[in-house]
Amino acid sequence: MEEFIILNESYLPEVESIYKRAFGKEPWNDDWSDSAQLSEYIKEVAGGHNSLNYGLLIDGRLVAAALGSIRHWWEGTNYNLGELCVDPVYQGQGIGTRFMQLIEDDVRAKGLSGIFLQTDSDKPSYNFYTKNGFGELGKHVSFYKSVKK
């Protein structure tokens, strides 16, 4: 049985587990061996001002999570999706697309204008989001500067 839920803090350990499994393998190969670092990251993404976190349960088990927040902008109020992950056991079965549709339906019901997210153009997530109707913001650029010595 499938159940779409708003996640609360009690689900964060399960989100961490799914996230680590989903992004610790190809093509991301993220090294989340520091469990304290992972825990803090998930809490930061999930717990900000106006946070809005979704989950998909199948037979009572969390199989997908979306962490984000409602953000106000001059063009309207959006759902800013910080992280989305599907348990690797359930990937490739349409679960992610179904989950994204449920998120869109809830965001629409809340009267929000849209969903904003960032992803890498060289990862499967890029194709997932374009397949699900997301378009690139042509002039939007992300910047980063390392300050490590």
C-alpha positions, 0 to 999 in steps of 0.5 A: 500500500502506498502512502504520501506523507509530510515527513516529521523529524522522526523519519530523519534517520530513515531519510539519512539511510536512503540518502546514503544508499542512493548517493553513495553509488554510481554515478555520484559516489558521495562519501557519507562515511561520516555519519555525524556529517550526514545527519547534520546535512539532512537536518539542515536541508529538512529543518530550515524556516518554512521547511516542507518535507515529503515522504512516500511509504510503501507497505509502511516503509519509507522508500522516497524522501523530498526535503525542501522549503517554501520560499517567497520570491517576487515572482511568487511563492515556490517549493524549493526542493533541496534533495530528493532521493528514492531507495535504490531498491525501488529505483527504475520502477516509476516510483520517483515519477509517481512521488514527484507527481504527488509533490506537484499535486500538494504544492499546487493545492497549497497555492504555490507557484512552482518548484525550484531545484538544482541538479547536475547536468551530467547525472541521471537526475537531469534526465529524470527532471526533464522527463517530469516537465522541468525546464532549465533556467537559461540564465541561472548559474550556480557559483562556488569558491573553495576556501580550503588551504 
